Amino acid sequence: MVEYDPTEYEIADLGPKIKDVDDADELREMLELEEGGEDRVPVKTLIEDRIEKVEDEGDGELDPETVDLAALTVADVANMVRDIDDAEVLRDLLEREEAGEDRKTAKSQIESRIESVEGSDEEAGEVEYVPPEEKYPELDHPTNDKQWVEGTVGAEYRDMWVYCETQAGDLVDVSKEMLGKARELMDTYNADYDEEERVVAVLIGADASDHVDDVIAYGADLVLYHEDDRLERFRHQPYTEIFCDMARAGGDLAAEGREAVDWKDYHEPRYTVFPATNNGRDLSALVQGELDSGLASDCSGLYIENAMISNPAKVGTAGDKKEFGRVLHMKRPDFSGFEYSTILCIDKPNRDFHPQGASVIPGSFEIPDPDFEREAEVVDYEMDLDDEWFKVEVEEFDRLSGGVDLTGNDVVVAVGRGIGDDPTTGIELALDLVDAFDEADLGLSRGVITSSYSFDSHVEQYVTEERQIGESGQEVEPDVYIAAGISGAIQHKVGCDESDTIIAINTDPDADIRDFSDYLIEGDLFEVLPRLTEAVEAGDLGAVVGEVSDD
């Protein structure tokens, strides 16, 4: 007996429900019911796609020796090959890719993995180290003045530090998301490496102590907070100085002459995580620069694994390879906008890159259920703040209230560059569709925000950056996401990929958005949007989607 009889549902209602069905046999029963009933092609396609996905998941990992490379995206290839240590299997994959799709990026991923497994063809030999100030004497070298840089070579690093941002007296959601993800990562890390490293929450502000209980409930083992009335608003220098002073506390006391602390006995954090908000982006770059390490910004995925590296600058010997342990893999859309890159922050023989740092796009992770019974160590961190850090005084400011929050809507109608032929009409048609739903709002792609389109005044108010969806905007998870005239770059995919049902409208049947949409309507948004609006008003959206899908 099936839980959902497809003949009793419109396709728009069935889509979100069918994603909860993980039994292939039950799905086949549903397919039979539909074939014996209304026999709607779009519904059968929906069920068949779900069957295929469930069976693929049941098969476990892809078998690289038999997998059909043409059925994989470049990102799928990259994820698969990183776990392959057999060079012959990798060469076979490379030959099959060359004989098939012959995608340059896919081949590059396979070739890079071969090099990592075997090492490069360069003649073996130790790479000579030349200090930067000797190699490039014509350049300024500000890191020479940083007393901490040389002390970090071969030092000890521990724990994952999470900067927990607050705004207007509230702990922002992305702070809760990062704490939950950090808790998950460090629990796995401690089990894998037989360690007892912690999640450290950092709170800075005029009301920092008010949020201690919350960050513990969301996963912190240790809370460091510094409270000062002058820190009511985010300020670049004092916030940076406080975080870095915390990070350097204790450590190598003999070398640096610092006083011991009873909550930290290592040099600097192993990992640091910041929110990719306006303030978080600023602080993450300043902190990582001051700690003389790197930063992967605007990440949407994090995991910890070992990494096989053959780059001579990292390994120290040309033609050799080395496995680096406990590396934070930081996943983010690359600059092409159509693939993901995984950023690694790897040490080299004469230079350590710690903390390994990332900023995280809000909405990338689930907010965990808080546990207010958890216990943690709490440190009221004391330090003197230099008056020079506050030499600019803000005498008056307004705090914006409201804004546009797209995350709570059942439906989001988003438009992209496809409105370019008549931008004002494009926005009007999207707003008409929004008004046809009970709980809906308008979203925009970055292409609309950054364009030079001219809008009439009555719609211009809707073309604002706060409506942007994607890597540098909002992430939404509505029941239905309608993407009109949006190509589907990965930066946009990040913002809508968790939607229950994605309906794309595009004149290009091969647009990248096809890869992550449930339905692609090939057509001009100026013609399709009015038809969808009429269908919603008539209570028959599913039928129209099926009709245009068949067309």
C-alpha positions, 0 to 999 in steps of 0.5 A: 500500500502506497502512502501517496496515491499520485492520482489524488494529487496535482503534480505541483503538490506531489513533487514535494511529497515524493521526495520523502519516498525512499522505497523503490518498490513503493515508487513502482506501485505509484507508477502503476497507479498513475499508468492505470489512472490519469496516465499523465506524462509529467507525473510518470517522469517525476516518479521515474526520476525518483526511482532512478535517484533512489536506486542510484543512492542504494548502489552506494559509491560509483564504480570508477571502472564501469561508471558512465562518465557521460552521465556525470557532471565535472563536479561528480567526476572531481568528487569521484576521483579524489578517492581513487589511489590506483593510477591505472584506474585513473588512466582508464578514466582519462582515456574514456573521457577523451574518447567520449565527452572530452571535457577539458575540466574533467580531464584536468581533474583526472590528470591532477589526481594522477599526479597526486597519486604518482607524483610529477614527472619532474626530476627528483631533488630537494627544492631550494628555499629562498626567503621571499625578501631575498627572492624579491628584494624590490618588494615590500615584505610586511610579514617580516615585521610580524613577530608571530610568523616564524613562531608558527612554523612547526607549532601546535594547532588545535580546535575549531574556532567559530566567530559568532556574529550578533546583530541588534541584540540577536545571535544571527542564524548563520552563527547557529548554523556554523556551530552545528556544522562545527560540532558535527565536524569535530565529533567526526574528527575526534573519532577519526583521529582519536583526539579531544579537540573542541568547538570554540565560540568567540563572542565580541560586542557590547552584549556578548555575555547575553549570548553565552548560553545560546552558543553552548546550546548550539554546540560550543565546548568553550566560549570566549567572550569580550564585552565592552560598551564601545563595541556596540557596533562592529569596528574593524580594528578592535574586533580584529585585535580582540580575536587575534589576541584570543587566538595567540593567548598561551601558546609557545610561552618560552618563545613569545614570553606570553602568560599561560592560560588554563584554557589553551596550551597551543599556538593558534587555532587549527581551523577558524570559521566566520559568517560570510555576512558583510561584517563577517567577510571583513573580519575573516579577511582581517583576522586571517591576514593578521594571523598570516594565513589564507582564507576561503571565502563564501563557502557552502560546504566544509569537510575534513580529510587527508589530502595527497599533494605533489606540488614541490612547493608544498612537498619540498622535493620535486617529483615526490608526493606527500599526504597531508592530514586533517585538512579542512576542505572548503567548497565554494563556487569557482570564478567561472560560476558553473563549477565548484572548487575545493580550497585547501590551505596546505603548509609548506616546508618553511611556512605554516598556514594556520589557522585554516580559515573559511567564511560560510554563506548563510543558509548553507547548513541546517540550524541544529536543535539547541540543547540547553542542558549542554555544559561548556567552559566559559572565559570572560576574556580580559584585555586592554583596548587601545583608545586609538582603535576608537578614534573615530566616533559614530555620534548618530546612526539609524538601524534599518528595520524590516528589509526583505526576507525571502526565506519564509515563503512557500513560493519564490518567483525569481527572474534573471537576465532573460528580462533584458528585452523589456526589463520593466515588463519582466518585473511586472509579469513576475510580480503578477505571478507572485500576487497569484500565490498566498505566500510568495515573493520576488527574487532576483539573480545577480545578473539583474542586480549588476545590469545597467537595465533601466526600470520604470519607477513603479518597479524600480523599488523591487530591484534591490540587492536585498532580493538577490538569491545566490552565493552573495545573496539569500538562500531559500528553500520554498516549496516551489521555486520558479526561475525565469530567464536564469541561466543557472550558474553555480552561484545562483544554484547555491541559493535555491538548490534546496527548494522542493520543486524548481521550475525553470523557464528558459529559451535555451533547452541546454541552459545549466539550470536544467541540471538542477531543475525538476521542470524546464519549460522551454519558452520565452518568460514574457509568454510563459509567466502570464500563462502560469499566472492564469493557471495559479488563479484558476487553481490549475498550476500542475496541469499547465506545467505538464502541458508546457513540459509536453510542448 
